[in-house]
């Protein structure tokens, strides 16, 4: 895994937190799009050798990444609801 992949994955996680914490309307669309774009970009740009060697494992990694992003998003929403 390269630093580009790590950076893109972390960017997706940060976008999930920001969308859950500060955006009220359309937050789930923003979160899904950001995680999707960052995850696919990280796989194809930063981890191209994994995609080339075993596409199924790349999809499993993308699924796990999406689930973690969803957990971050939901926890940020819970923090926002507590603050309100």
Beta strands, then each sheet from edge to edge (+ up, - down):
end
